[in-house]
Amino acid sequence: MMKRREFLCGGLAGFALCGLGSVRSDQALADETTFDRTRLVERARRLAREPYRPRPTIPASALPEMTYSQYQRIAFKRSRRVWDDGETPFSVELFHPGLYYRRPVGMNIVEGSGIQRIAFDPSNFSYPETGLLARVADSGRAELGYVGFRVFHESDPARDIISFLGASYFRAVGRSMQYGLSARGLAVNTLDLGNEEFPDFTDFWIERPKPGSRTLTLHALLDSPSVTGAYSFGVRWHGGTEVDVVAVVFPRRRLDTLGYAATTSMFYAGENDWLDRRTFRAEAHDSDGLAMRRGNGEWIWRPLANPRVPRVSTFTDDNPKGFGLLQRDRSFDSYNDIGADYEDRPSLWIEPMGDWGRGRIELLELPTDDDIYDNIVAAWRPDRPAEAGTGHKLSYRMWWGDGAPSHLPWPGAVVATRIGRAGRPGAHGPGLKFVVDFAGGALASLGEKSRPRAEITASRGTVNIIEVVHVQETGHWRMEFDMIVPAQETIDLRGFLSLAGQALSETWLYRLDPADWAPLLAVDD
């Protein structure tokens, strides 16, 4: 896990500390003068048959060590941006190497079919002190290179909409222009804690948009000890960032641990997970839940948690319709942090393009003692292992925004999950009380006489005192119930609201570890 707050302040893409394995610019592609995606795919295929050859990190003799403050103050000059001529809606800035980012990537601009390879030039940057500039200039340029890039849109030329930096990580913004969770090209061995592999995007080709086009197309070569890949991204801005991704990966060996459309986020504390949190804030998270639209049409909401021990949840499916880590709570009062802007962090919804077949969405939740660590990972894992030397293609669309994509027929959504002692004030009973609020969809038009029914099941334990209440102050429909909790046994809960046999809401899922709530369960009136 990485310290994140300082990177969020600078708009840099996160998780660079986990970029294991150094970056190597592919010489075969570097020598080409024209770009063709078919050749990129074939290069990835051939590369998978060759031994993995990592490129060394830039040594301190070629790039001086620098403090975080020094690196943060190195700025790409606005006048040196790629395409800052007003002729396209996009412009590009490049990231300087340094700090944790010492593995250059190949940067190429494609105009027509021709390729312009961008060599590192310190004059593209303003430095916080002349001494640092002199030391960079004196080191020579042969071993230096850019380590990533970020893209700006004409609607707000001062703030970037998407950035690529570190391993295969990238992230984008919604209407609020605030960064939050990250995506990555591929996850490998994520659930094998301590042995995860982080593939690198080693080379990029960014196409100049054609006149009238509102899409920025870019491509990347991926490489790691276990897998290679060819990636294409189509980036659009419309008050949020929309990205089409086409990935073709080639394992060097048989792999059954690949995670596609992987996302990484942070959940430190929430309204459902507040015990033993050493913070003045009631909540602190980049995402508060995993949303899923199953292949059979069922909508699911799984609140995130900061568990006592690492835990994995799997959700099997056949051709899922979508999933994503969302930040539903958009109220400043929920966080009261004037520097973190958690209420403005984007949600990310991923929608398959084409059939994905059978597999499962895997959710990894890691314990964390602070909000500077990414501790949440969600990804799609196919049932069928990826065979060595065979191309495996997956396509999907990503929506980064301040809410769920408007085209989706979302039912009543879970807007809050709260947990406390069972019973009532002054008359507490054994166990826990769950309070789940729903809003929107068909629920918004229900009157008091059309009270929905709560459908609740539990893998173990006893559920009782079930109530459904309309909350006049918020317009929400509230599902409440008490539960007798068996000691030391994990419990899977499932609930939704229905009327006349028809579901009106998402299915709320919750995994309860009684040990996490031992202090509360031990209280005796």
KOLLO-921157 format. One line per 3 residues: their letters; for each residue x, y, z of C-alpha. Coordinates in Angstrom, 1 decimal. Example, Ala and Ser with C-alpha at 12.3 -4.5 7.8 and 13.67 -1.06 7.14 Angstrom:
2
as	12.3,-4.5,7.8  13.7,-1.1,7.1
REM end
This chain:
525
mmk	0.0,0.0,0.0  1.1,3.5,-0.6  0.9,6.9,1.0
rre	-1.6,8.8,-1.1  -2.5,12.2,0.2  0.6,14.0,-1.2
flc	0.0,12.6,-4.6  -3.6,13.5,-4.7  -2.7,17.1,-4.0
ggl	-0.5,17.2,-7.2  -2.9,15.4,-9.5  -0.5,12.4,-10.0
agf	-1.8,8.9,-10.7  -1.4,6.7,-7.6  0.2,3.5,-6.4
alc	3.6,4.2,-7.9  5.3,2.5,-4.9  4.0,-0.8,-6.1
glg	5.5,-0.5,-9.6  7.6,-3.6,-9.2  9.9,-4.5,-12.1
svr	11.6,-1.8,-14.1  10.4,-0.4,-17.4  11.9,-1.2,-20.7
sdq	11.2,0.8,-23.9  10.7,-1.7,-26.7  13.4,-1.2,-29.4
ala	11.6,-3.0,-32.2  8.7,-0.6,-32.0  11.0,2.4,-31.3
det	12.7,1.8,-34.7  9.4,2.0,-36.6  8.5,5.2,-38.4
tfd	4.7,4.5,-38.8  2.2,3.2,-36.4  -0.3,0.4,-36.9
rtr	-2.2,-1.2,-34.0  -2.0,-4.6,-35.7  1.8,-4.5,-35.5
lve	1.5,-3.5,-31.8  -0.6,-6.6,-31.1  1.9,-8.8,-33.0
rar	4.8,-7.3,-31.1  3.1,-8.1,-27.8  2.6,-11.7,-29.1
rla	6.2,-12.1,-30.1  7.4,-10.5,-26.8  5.5,-13.1,-24.8
rep	7.7,-15.8,-26.4  10.9,-14.0,-25.4  12.4,-14.0,-21.9
yrp	11.4,-11.0,-19.8  14.1,-8.3,-19.9  13.5,-5.5,-17.4
rpt	15.1,-2.1,-18.0  17.2,-0.8,-15.2  16.0,2.0,-13.1
ipa	17.6,5.4,-13.7  20.7,5.5,-11.4  21.3,8.3,-9.0
sal	24.4,9.2,-11.0  22.2,10.1,-14.0  19.3,11.6,-12.0
pem	19.9,13.3,-8.7  17.9,12.1,-5.7  15.3,14.7,-4.7
tys	12.9,15.3,-1.9  9.1,15.1,-2.4  8.9,18.8,-2.2
qyq	11.4,19.3,-4.9  9.8,16.8,-7.2  6.3,18.2,-6.6
ria	7.5,21.6,-7.7  8.9,20.5,-11.0  6.3,21.7,-13.5
fkr	5.9,21.1,-17.2  5.8,24.4,-19.0  2.4,25.3,-20.4
srr	4.0,26.6,-23.6  5.6,23.2,-24.2  2.4,21.2,-24.1
vwd	1.8,18.8,-27.0  -1.0,20.3,-29.2  -1.5,23.4,-27.2
dge	-2.4,25.2,-30.4  -6.2,25.2,-30.1  -6.6,22.9,-33.1
tpf	-7.6,19.9,-31.1  -9.7,19.8,-27.9  -6.8,18.0,-26.0
sve	-3.3,18.8,-25.0  -0.7,16.7,-23.2  1.9,17.3,-20.5
lfh	4.7,14.8,-19.7  5.9,13.7,-16.3  9.5,14.3,-15.2
pgl	11.4,11.3,-13.7  12.3,11.4,-10.1  11.3,10.4,-6.6
yyr	9.6,7.0,-6.9  9.3,7.4,-10.7  12.7,6.4,-12.1
rpv	11.7,4.0,-14.9  11.2,5.9,-18.2  8.6,4.9,-20.7
gmn	8.7,5.3,-24.5  6.6,8.4,-25.5  5.5,8.7,-29.1
ive	3.1,11.1,-30.9  1.3,9.8,-33.9  0.3,12.3,-36.6
gsg	-1.4,10.7,-39.6  0.5,7.4,-39.6  3.9,8.9,-38.8
iqr	5.5,8.6,-35.4  7.4,11.3,-33.6  9.4,9.9,-30.7
iaf	9.7,12.4,-27.8  13.2,12.6,-26.3  13.7,13.9,-22.8
dps	14.4,17.6,-22.7  14.8,19.4,-19.3  14.0,22.7,-21.0
nfs	10.4,21.6,-21.1  10.2,22.0,-17.3  10.5,24.8,-14.7
ype	12.6,23.7,-11.7  12.2,24.8,-8.1  15.9,25.8,-7.9
tgl	18.6,26.4,-10.5  20.9,24.0,-8.8  18.5,21.1,-9.5
lar	18.2,22.1,-13.1  22.0,22.2,-13.4  22.4,18.8,-11.9
vad	19.7,17.3,-14.2  21.4,19.0,-17.3  24.8,17.8,-16.3
sgr	23.7,14.2,-16.0  23.1,14.0,-19.7  19.9,12.7,-21.4
ael	20.9,9.2,-22.7  19.5,7.5,-19.5  16.7,9.9,-18.8
gyv	13.1,9.8,-20.1  9.6,10.7,-19.3  7.7,8.5,-16.9
gfr	4.1,9.2,-17.9  1.7,11.9,-19.1  -1.5,13.7,-18.4
vfh	-4.2,15.0,-20.7  -6.0,18.3,-20.6  -9.3,19.3,-22.2
esd	-10.2,22.6,-23.7  -13.1,23.0,-21.3  -10.7,23.5,-18.4
par	-7.1,23.9,-19.7  -5.7,24.3,-16.2  -6.8,20.9,-14.8
dii	-6.1,17.5,-16.3  -8.8,14.9,-17.0  -6.7,11.7,-17.1
sfl	-3.2,10.7,-16.3  -0.9,7.6,-16.7  1.9,7.2,-14.2
gas	3.5,4.2,-12.5  3.2,0.5,-13.6  0.0,0.2,-15.6
yfr	-2.0,2.6,-13.4  -4.1,5.4,-14.7  -6.9,7.5,-13.3
avg	-9.4,10.1,-14.5  -11.8,12.7,-13.1  -15.5,13.5,-13.1
rsm	-17.2,16.9,-13.3  -15.6,18.0,-10.0  -12.2,17.6,-11.6
qyg	-11.0,15.8,-8.5  -8.9,12.6,-8.6  -9.6,9.7,-6.4
lsa	-9.5,5.9,-7.1  -7.2,4.4,-9.8  -7.5,1.9,-12.6
rgl	-4.8,-0.3,-14.0  -4.3,-2.2,-17.2  -4.0,-5.6,-15.6
avn	-3.8,-7.2,-12.1  -1.8,-10.3,-11.6  -1.8,-12.5,-8.4
tld	-3.6,-9.8,-6.5  -5.1,-12.2,-4.0  -1.7,-13.9,-3.3
lgn	-0.7,-11.3,-0.7  3.0,-10.4,-0.9  3.4,-12.0,-4.3
eef	1.4,-9.7,-6.5  3.0,-8.8,-9.9  2.6,-5.3,-11.3
pdf	2.9,-5.1,-15.1  4.2,-2.0,-16.7  3.0,0.1,-19.6
tdf	6.5,0.5,-21.2  5.6,2.5,-24.4  2.8,4.8,-25.4
wie	1.6,6.1,-28.7  -0.8,9.1,-28.6  -2.7,9.9,-31.8
rpk	-3.4,13.5,-32.8  -7.2,13.7,-33.0  -8.5,14.2,-36.6
pgs	-10.3,17.5,-37.3  -13.7,17.5,-35.6  -13.0,14.5,-33.5
rtl	-13.9,14.6,-29.8  -11.9,11.4,-28.9  -8.3,11.1,-28.0
tlh	-6.9,7.7,-29.0  -3.8,6.3,-27.4  -2.1,2.9,-27.3
all	0.3,1.2,-24.9  2.5,-1.9,-24.8  2.4,-3.8,-21.5
dsp	5.1,-6.1,-20.2  5.9,-8.1,-17.0  7.6,-11.3,-16.0
svt	4.3,-13.3,-16.6  2.4,-11.5,-19.4  2.5,-8.9,-22.2
gay	-0.3,-7.0,-23.8  -1.4,-4.4,-26.4  -3.9,-1.8,-25.1
sfg	-5.9,0.9,-26.9  -7.8,3.7,-25.1  -10.4,6.1,-26.5
vrw	-10.8,9.1,-24.2  -13.8,11.5,-24.3  -14.8,14.3,-22.1
hgg	-18.5,15.3,-21.5  -18.6,16.6,-17.9  -16.9,13.4,-16.9
tev	-14.3,11.1,-18.5  -15.4,8.2,-20.7  -12.7,5.7,-21.7
dvv	-13.1,2.8,-24.1  -10.5,0.1,-23.5  -9.5,-2.7,-25.8
avv	-6.9,-5.1,-24.2  -5.2,-8.1,-25.8  -2.9,-9.9,-23.4
fpr	-0.4,-12.8,-24.1  0.7,-14.8,-21.0  4.3,-16.1,-20.9
rrl	2.9,-19.0,-18.9  -0.5,-20.4,-18.1  -2.2,-18.0,-15.7
dtl	-5.5,-18.3,-13.8  -4.9,-15.2,-11.7  -5.4,-12.4,-14.2
gya	-7.7,-9.5,-13.1  -9.2,-7.4,-15.9  -10.6,-3.9,-15.6
att	-8.9,-3.7,-12.2  -9.6,-0.7,-9.9  -7.9,0.3,-6.7
smf	-9.3,2.6,-4.0  -9.2,3.5,-0.4  -11.7,2.9,2.4
yag	-10.6,3.9,5.9  -13.9,4.6,7.7  -17.5,4.9,6.9
end	-20.9,5.1,8.6  -21.0,1.3,8.5  -17.5,0.8,9.8
wld	-16.7,3.3,12.6  -15.3,1.3,15.5  -11.7,2.1,16.6
rrt	-11.1,4.7,13.9  -8.7,7.3,15.2  -9.9,10.3,13.2
fra	-12.1,13.3,13.8  -14.0,12.5,10.6  -17.1,10.3,10.6
eah	-16.0,9.0,7.2  -12.9,8.9,5.1  -12.9,7.0,1.8
dsd	-12.5,7.4,-2.0  -15.2,4.8,-2.6  -18.0,3.6,-0.3
gla	-19.3,0.5,-2.2  -19.0,-2.0,-5.0  -21.9,-1.8,-7.4
mrr	-22.7,-4.7,-9.8  -25.3,-5.3,-12.5  -25.4,-9.1,-13.0
gng	-25.9,-10.9,-16.3  -29.4,-11.9,-15.1  -30.3,-8.2,-14.6
ewi	-30.0,-8.1,-10.8  -28.5,-5.0,-9.3  -26.2,-5.4,-6.2
wrp	-24.6,-3.0,-3.8  -21.9,-4.2,-1.4  -20.7,-1.6,1.1
lan	-17.0,-1.5,1.6  -15.3,-2.0,4.9  -12.0,-1.7,6.7
prv	-11.6,-5.2,8.0  -9.6,-6.5,10.9  -7.8,-9.0,8.7
prv	-7.5,-9.2,4.9  -10.6,-10.6,3.3  -11.7,-11.7,-0.2
stf	-15.3,-11.7,-1.6  -16.2,-13.3,-4.9  -19.3,-12.7,-7.0
tdd	-19.7,-15.3,-9.7  -21.5,-14.3,-12.9  -22.1,-15.1,-16.6
npk	-21.6,-12.1,-18.9  -21.9,-9.4,-16.3  -23.5,-6.1,-17.5
gfg	-21.3,-3.9,-15.4  -19.6,-3.2,-12.1  -17.7,-0.4,-10.4
llq	-16.4,1.2,-7.2  -18.6,4.2,-6.5  -18.5,7.2,-4.2
rdr	-22.2,7.7,-3.4  -22.0,9.9,-0.4  -21.4,13.4,-1.9
sfd	-22.1,15.4,1.3  -19.3,17.5,2.8  -20.9,17.0,6.2
syn	-20.2,13.3,6.1  -16.4,13.9,6.0  -15.8,17.5,7.3
dig	-12.3,17.5,5.8  -11.6,20.8,4.0  -8.4,19.4,2.4
ady	-9.3,15.9,1.2  -12.5,16.7,-0.8  -13.8,13.2,-0.4
edr	-17.3,14.3,-1.4  -15.9,15.2,-4.8  -14.0,11.9,-5.5
psl	-15.2,10.3,-8.8  -17.1,7.0,-9.1  -16.0,4.5,-11.7
wie	-18.4,2.3,-13.6  -17.2,-0.4,-16.0  -19.4,-1.8,-18.7
pmg	-18.3,-4.8,-20.8  -18.3,-4.4,-24.6  -19.0,-7.9,-26.0
dwg	-19.4,-11.1,-24.1  -17.1,-11.7,-21.1  -18.3,-15.3,-20.5
rgr	-18.3,-16.9,-17.1  -16.1,-15.6,-14.2  -16.3,-13.6,-11.1
iel	-15.8,-10.2,-9.7  -13.2,-10.4,-6.9  -13.1,-7.8,-4.1
lel	-10.1,-7.6,-1.9  -10.4,-5.5,1.3  -7.2,-4.9,3.4
ptd	-7.0,-3.5,6.9  -5.5,0.0,7.1  -4.7,2.3,10.0
ddi	-4.9,5.5,8.0  -6.4,7.1,5.0  -3.1,7.4,3.1
ydn	-3.2,3.8,1.9  -5.0,2.2,-1.0  -6.6,-0.9,0.5
iva	-9.4,-1.9,-1.9  -9.1,-3.8,-5.2  -11.9,-5.0,-7.5
awr	-11.4,-6.8,-10.8  -13.0,-9.3,-13.2  -11.4,-12.8,-13.2
pdr	-12.5,-15.2,-16.0  -13.2,-18.8,-15.1  -11.0,-20.0,-18.0
pae	-7.3,-19.8,-17.4  -5.2,-17.8,-19.9  -3.0,-20.2,-21.8
agt	0.6,-19.3,-22.6  1.2,-17.8,-26.1  -2.5,-17.3,-26.8
ghk	-4.1,-13.9,-27.2  -6.9,-13.0,-24.8  -9.0,-10.0,-25.7
lsy	-11.3,-8.0,-23.5  -13.1,-4.7,-24.2  -15.0,-2.4,-21.9
rmw	-16.1,1.1,-21.3  -15.3,3.2,-18.2  -17.3,6.1,-16.9
wgd	-15.6,8.3,-14.4  -18.0,10.7,-12.9  -19.7,12.3,-9.9
gap	-22.5,9.7,-10.0  -23.7,6.7,-11.9  -24.0,6.9,-15.7
shl	-27.4,8.5,-16.5  -28.2,5.9,-19.2  -28.5,3.1,-16.7
pwp	-32.0,2.0,-15.4  -30.9,2.0,-11.8  -33.5,0.8,-9.2
gav	-33.8,2.1,-5.7  -30.2,2.5,-4.5  -28.6,1.9,-1.1
vat	-27.5,5.3,0.2  -26.5,4.4,3.7  -25.7,1.4,5.9
rig	-25.4,1.8,9.7  -24.7,-0.7,12.4  -25.3,-0.4,16.1
rag	-26.5,-2.2,19.2  -29.7,-4.2,18.8  -32.9,-3.1,20.5
rpg	-33.9,0.5,21.4  -32.3,3.1,23.6  -32.8,2.0,27.2
ahg	-33.9,-1.4,26.1  -30.9,-2.9,24.2  -30.9,-6.6,23.4
pgl	-28.2,-9.0,22.4  -26.7,-8.7,18.9  -26.6,-5.9,16.4
kfv	-29.0,-3.5,14.6  -28.8,-2.9,10.9  -30.3,0.3,9.4
vdf	-30.2,0.5,5.6  -31.6,3.4,3.6  -32.7,3.2,0.0
agg	-33.6,6.1,-2.4  -34.5,6.7,-6.0  -35.9,4.5,-8.7
ala	-39.6,3.3,-8.3  -39.2,4.0,-4.5  -39.3,7.7,-5.2
slg	-43.0,7.6,-6.3  -44.3,5.3,-3.5  -46.8,6.8,-1.1
eks	-47.3,6.0,2.5  -50.0,3.4,1.7  -47.7,1.5,-0.7
rpr	-45.2,0.4,1.9  -42.6,-2.0,0.5  -41.6,-5.2,2.1
aei	-38.1,-6.1,3.4  -36.7,-9.4,2.0  -33.8,-10.4,4.3
tas	-31.8,-13.6,4.5  -28.7,-14.5,6.5  -26.2,-17.3,6.1
rgt	-26.3,-17.9,9.8  -27.7,-16.2,12.9  -31.2,-15.1,13.6
vni	-32.9,-12.0,12.0  -35.8,-10.4,13.9  -37.7,-7.2,14.5
iev	-37.8,-6.3,10.8  -39.3,-2.9,9.9  -39.6,-0.7,6.8
vhv	-40.1,3.0,7.5  -40.5,6.0,5.3  -38.1,8.7,6.5
qet	-40.0,12.0,6.0  -36.9,14.2,6.5  -34.9,12.7,3.6
ghw	-37.5,10.8,1.5  -35.6,7.6,2.0  -37.1,4.2,2.6
rme	-35.4,2.6,5.6  -35.0,-1.2,6.2  -34.2,-2.0,9.9
fdm	-33.6,-5.3,11.6  -31.9,-6.8,14.6  -29.7,-9.9,14.5
ivp	-28.5,-12.4,17.0  -24.8,-12.8,16.0  -23.1,-16.2,16.4
aqe	-19.6,-15.7,17.9  -16.6,-16.0,15.6  -18.5,-17.0,12.5
tid	-18.6,-14.8,9.4  -22.1,-14.0,8.3  -23.3,-13.1,4.8
lrg	-26.4,-10.9,4.7  -28.7,-10.2,1.8  -31.7,-7.8,1.6
fls	-33.8,-5.8,-0.7  -37.2,-4.0,-0.9  -40.1,-5.4,-2.9
lag	-43.7,-4.7,-3.6  -46.3,-7.1,-4.9  -43.5,-9.6,-5.6
qal	-41.4,-7.2,-7.6  -37.9,-6.0,-6.5  -37.9,-2.2,-6.2
set	-34.3,-1.8,-5.0  -30.8,-3.1,-5.4  -29.9,-6.2,-3.5
wly	-27.9,-5.1,-0.4  -25.1,-7.5,0.5  -23.0,-7.4,3.6
rld	-20.3,-9.5,5.1  -20.2,-9.4,8.8  -17.2,-10.6,10.9
pad	-18.4,-10.7,14.5  -14.8,-10.2,15.7  -14.8,-6.8,14.1
wap	-17.7,-5.8,16.3  -16.6,-7.6,19.5  -16.4,-4.4,21.5
lla	-20.0,-3.6,20.7  -21.2,-7.1,21.2  -19.5,-7.3,24.6
vdd	-21.4,-4.3,26.0  -24.0,-5.3,28.5  -26.7,-3.0,29.8
REM end
